[in-house]
Amino acid sequence: MLAAAAVLAAAAAGAASAQEGAPVEDGATLYAQRTCIACHGPDAKTPILPEYPKLAGQNPAYMLQQMRDIKSGARDNGNTPAMRGVMHLVTDEELQVLADYLAGLPR
């Protein structure tokens, strides 16, 4: 898990400049640019570790709340360290776009 966090941190450094002042992208673009794809898989249903959630087709309100809780620190369990390392790259508006995009993917 530490290796995954290191990969995400390196990718996050490159994505940070893309976020500043840029308009909100579509969900698929955000999913790739904000490094979600690295752990949750290109289709959002083939995560790199079995304990990571499959996001495709999930309830958007639930996903949005989970992402907000991870970003704020309200959710702090064994699976959140890697997410916490990249959540600073995602604005609140982008969280909603991501949740809507992921909810629309087939399970």
ChimeraX commands (.cxc) that place a marker at each C-alpha (Angstrom):
marker #1 position 0.00,0.00,0.00 radius 0.5
marker #1 position 2.90,2.36,0.65 radius 0.5
marker #1 position 4.16,1.77,-2.89 radius 0.5
marker #1 position 0.74,2.73,-4.26 radius 0.5
marker #1 position 0.78,5.89,-2.15 radius 0.5
marker #1 position 4.22,6.80,-3.51 radius 0.5
marker #1 position 3.04,6.31,-7.10 radius 0.5
marker #1 position 0.00,8.44,-6.42 radius 0.5
marker #1 position 2.05,11.19,-4.80 radius 0.5
marker #1 position 4.33,11.37,-7.84 radius 0.5
marker #1 position 1.39,11.48,-10.21 radius 0.5
marker #1 position -0.33,14.04,-8.03 radius 0.5
marker #1 position 2.55,16.46,-8.36 radius 0.5
marker #1 position 2.03,16.57,-12.12 radius 0.5
marker #1 position -1.74,16.85,-11.88 radius 0.5
marker #1 position -1.70,19.76,-9.43 radius 0.5
marker #1 position -0.75,22.27,-12.08 radius 0.5
marker #1 position -3.59,21.08,-14.30 radius 0.5
marker #1 position -6.12,21.87,-11.56 radius 0.5
marker #1 position -5.26,25.48,-10.76 radius 0.5
marker #1 position -7.58,27.91,-12.50 radius 0.5
marker #1 position -8.80,25.35,-15.00 radius 0.5
marker #1 position -12.48,24.77,-15.68 radius 0.5
marker #1 position -14.01,21.55,-14.42 radius 0.5
marker #1 position -13.37,18.70,-16.83 radius 0.5
marker #1 position -15.69,15.86,-17.66 radius 0.5
marker #1 position -15.75,12.91,-15.29 radius 0.5
marker #1 position -13.67,10.58,-17.46 radius 0.5
marker #1 position -10.92,13.18,-17.80 radius 0.5
marker #1 position -10.94,13.94,-14.08 radius 0.5
marker #1 position -10.86,10.23,-13.24 radius 0.5
marker #1 position -7.64,9.87,-15.23 radius 0.5
marker #1 position -6.03,13.21,-14.35 radius 0.5
marker #1 position -6.65,13.03,-10.61 radius 0.5
marker #1 position -5.03,9.57,-10.51 radius 0.5
marker #1 position -8.20,7.65,-9.54 radius 0.5
marker #1 position -7.41,5.27,-12.39 radius 0.5
marker #1 position -4.14,4.20,-10.73 radius 0.5
marker #1 position -5.87,2.33,-7.89 radius 0.5
marker #1 position -9.46,1.81,-9.01 radius 0.5
marker #1 position -8.62,0.64,-12.54 radius 0.5
marker #1 position -9.36,2.03,-15.99 radius 0.5
marker #1 position -12.99,0.88,-15.83 radius 0.5
marker #1 position -13.49,1.79,-12.14 radius 0.5
marker #1 position -14.27,-1.83,-11.37 radius 0.5
marker #1 position -10.86,-3.52,-11.40 radius 0.5
marker #1 position -8.97,-2.06,-8.42 radius 0.5
marker #1 position -5.31,-2.94,-7.92 radius 0.5
marker #1 position -6.01,-4.39,-4.46 radius 0.5
marker #1 position -9.04,-6.47,-3.50 radius 0.5
marker #1 position -9.84,-4.25,-0.52 radius 0.5
marker #1 position -10.14,-1.13,-2.71 radius 0.5
marker #1 position -13.73,-0.46,-3.78 radius 0.5
marker #1 position -15.20,-0.97,-7.20 radius 0.5
marker #1 position -16.62,2.46,-8.00 radius 0.5
marker #1 position -18.50,1.85,-11.24 radius 0.5
marker #1 position -22.26,2.03,-10.81 radius 0.5
marker #1 position -22.19,3.02,-7.13 radius 0.5
marker #1 position -24.67,5.45,-5.61 radius 0.5
marker #1 position -23.43,9.00,-6.38 radius 0.5
marker #1 position -24.52,10.50,-3.06 radius 0.5
marker #1 position -22.71,7.76,-1.15 radius 0.5
marker #1 position -19.51,8.17,-3.19 radius 0.5
marker #1 position -19.61,11.94,-2.83 radius 0.5
marker #1 position -19.94,11.68,0.95 radius 0.5
marker #1 position -17.11,9.16,1.18 radius 0.5
marker #1 position -14.79,11.37,-0.89 radius 0.5
marker #1 position -15.69,14.42,1.20 radius 0.5
marker #1 position -15.10,12.51,4.42 radius 0.5
marker #1 position -11.72,11.26,3.24 radius 0.5
marker #1 position -10.73,14.75,2.10 radius 0.5
marker #1 position -11.76,16.36,5.41 radius 0.5
marker #1 position -10.26,13.61,7.57 radius 0.5
marker #1 position -13.64,12.55,8.97 radius 0.5
marker #1 position -13.06,9.10,7.45 radius 0.5
marker #1 position -9.79,7.62,8.64 radius 0.5
marker #1 position -9.40,3.89,8.27 radius 0.5
marker #1 position -6.90,1.45,6.79 radius 0.5
marker #1 position -7.83,2.26,3.20 radius 0.5
marker #1 position -7.71,6.05,3.34 radius 0.5
marker #1 position -3.98,6.97,3.44 radius 0.5
marker #1 position -3.48,6.70,-0.32 radius 0.5
marker #1 position -6.68,8.63,-1.02 radius 0.5
marker #1 position -5.79,11.35,1.45 radius 0.5
marker #1 position -2.54,11.87,-0.45 radius 0.5
marker #1 position -4.38,12.90,-3.63 radius 0.5
marker #1 position -7.61,14.46,-2.40 radius 0.5
marker #1 position -6.02,17.91,-2.29 radius 0.5
marker #1 position -5.99,17.74,-6.10 radius 0.5
marker #1 position -9.78,17.54,-6.33 radius 0.5
marker #1 position -12.09,20.50,-5.76 radius 0.5
marker #1 position -15.54,20.11,-4.23 radius 0.5
marker #1 position -17.09,20.74,-7.64 radius 0.5
marker #1 position -14.91,18.04,-9.19 radius 0.5
marker #1 position -15.93,15.58,-6.47 radius 0.5
marker #1 position -19.53,15.92,-7.64 radius 0.5
marker #1 position -18.52,15.48,-11.29 radius 0.5
marker #1 position -16.56,12.34,-10.40 radius 0.5
marker #1 position -19.39,10.88,-8.33 radius 0.5
marker #1 position -21.88,11.45,-11.15 radius 0.5
marker #1 position -19.52,10.01,-13.76 radius 0.5
marker #1 position -18.75,6.90,-11.73 radius 0.5
marker #1 position -22.42,6.30,-10.92 radius 0.5
marker #1 position -23.18,6.28,-14.64 radius 0.5
marker #1 position -20.68,3.54,-15.45 radius 0.5
marker #1 position -21.90,-0.04,-15.79 radius 0.5
marker #1 position -21.19,-2.31,-12.83 radius 0.5
marker link #1:1,2 radius 0.2
marker link #1:2,3 radius 0.2
marker link #1:3,4 radius 0.2
marker link #1:4,5 radius 0.2
marker link #1:5,6 radius 0.2
marker link #1:6,7 radius 0.2
marker link #1:7,8 radius 0.2
marker link #1:8,9 radius 0.2
marker link #1:9,10 radius 0.2
marker link #1:10,11 radius 0.2
marker link #1:11,12 radius 0.2
marker link #1:12,13 radius 0.2
marker link #1:13,14 radius 0.2
marker link #1:14,15 radius 0.2
marker link #1:15,16 radius 0.2
marker link #1:16,17 radius 0.2
marker link #1:17,18 radius 0.2
marker link #1:18,19 radius 0.2
marker link #1:19,20 radius 0.2
marker link #1:20,21 radius 0.2
marker link #1:21,22 radius 0.2
marker link #1:22,23 radius 0.2
marker link #1:23,24 radius 0.2
marker link #1:24,25 radius 0.2
marker link #1:25,26 radius 0.2
marker link #1:26,27 radius 0.2
marker link #1:27,28 radius 0.2
marker link #1:28,29 radius 0.2
marker link #1:29,30 radius 0.2
marker link #1:30,31 radius 0.2
marker link #1:31,32 radius 0.2
marker link #1:32,33 radius 0.2
marker link #1:33,34 radius 0.2
marker link #1:34,35 radius 0.2
marker link #1:35,36 radius 0.2
marker link #1:36,37 radius 0.2
marker link #1:37,38 radius 0.2
marker link #1:38,39 radius 0.2
marker link #1:39,40 radius 0.2
marker link #1:40,41 radius 0.2
marker link #1:41,42 radius 0.2
marker link #1:42,43 radius 0.2
marker link #1:43,44 radius 0.2
marker link #1:44,45 radius 0.2
marker link #1:45,46 radius 0.2
marker link #1:46,47 radius 0.2
marker link #1:47,48 radius 0.2
marker link #1:48,49 radius 0.2
marker link #1:49,50 radius 0.2
marker link #1:50,51 radius 0.2
marker link #1:51,52 radius 0.2
marker link #1:52,53 radius 0.2
marker link #1:53,54 radius 0.2
marker link #1:54,55 radius 0.2
marker link #1:55,56 radius 0.2
marker link #1:56,57 radius 0.2
marker link #1:57,58 radius 0.2
marker link #1:58,59 radius 0.2
marker link #1:59,60 radius 0.2
marker link #1:60,61 radius 0.2
marker link #1:61,62 radius 0.2
marker link #1:62,63 radius 0.2
marker link #1:63,64 radius 0.2
marker link #1:64,65 radius 0.2
marker link #1:65,66 radius 0.2
marker link #1:66,67 radius 0.2
marker link #1:67,68 radius 0.2
marker link #1:68,69 radius 0.2
marker link #1:69,70 radius 0.2
marker link #1:70,71 radius 0.2
marker link #1:71,72 radius 0.2
marker link #1:72,73 radius 0.2
marker link #1:73,74 radius 0.2
marker link #1:74,75 radius 0.2
marker link #1:75,76 radius 0.2
marker link #1:76,77 radius 0.2
marker link #1:77,78 radius 0.2
marker link #1:78,79 radius 0.2
marker link #1:79,80 radius 0.2
marker link #1:80,81 radius 0.2
marker link #1:81,82 radius 0.2
marker link #1:82,83 radius 0.2
marker link #1:83,84 radius 0.2
marker link #1:84,85 radius 0.2
marker link #1:85,86 radius 0.2
marker link #1:86,87 radius 0.2
marker link #1:87,88 radius 0.2
marker link #1:88,89 radius 0.2
marker link #1:89,90 radius 0.2
marker link #1:90,91 radius 0.2
marker link #1:91,92 radius 0.2
marker link #1:92,93 radius 0.2
marker link #1:93,94 radius 0.2
marker link #1:94,95 radius 0.2
marker link #1:95,96 radius 0.2
marker link #1:96,97 radius 0.2
marker link #1:97,98 radius 0.2
marker link #1:98,99 radius 0.2
marker link #1:99,100 radius 0.2
marker link #1:100,101 radius 0.2
marker link #1:101,102 radius 0.2
marker link #1:102,103 radius 0.2
marker link #1:103,104 radius 0.2
marker link #1:104,105 radius 0.2
marker link #1:105,106 radius 0.2
marker link #1:106,107 radius 0.2
view
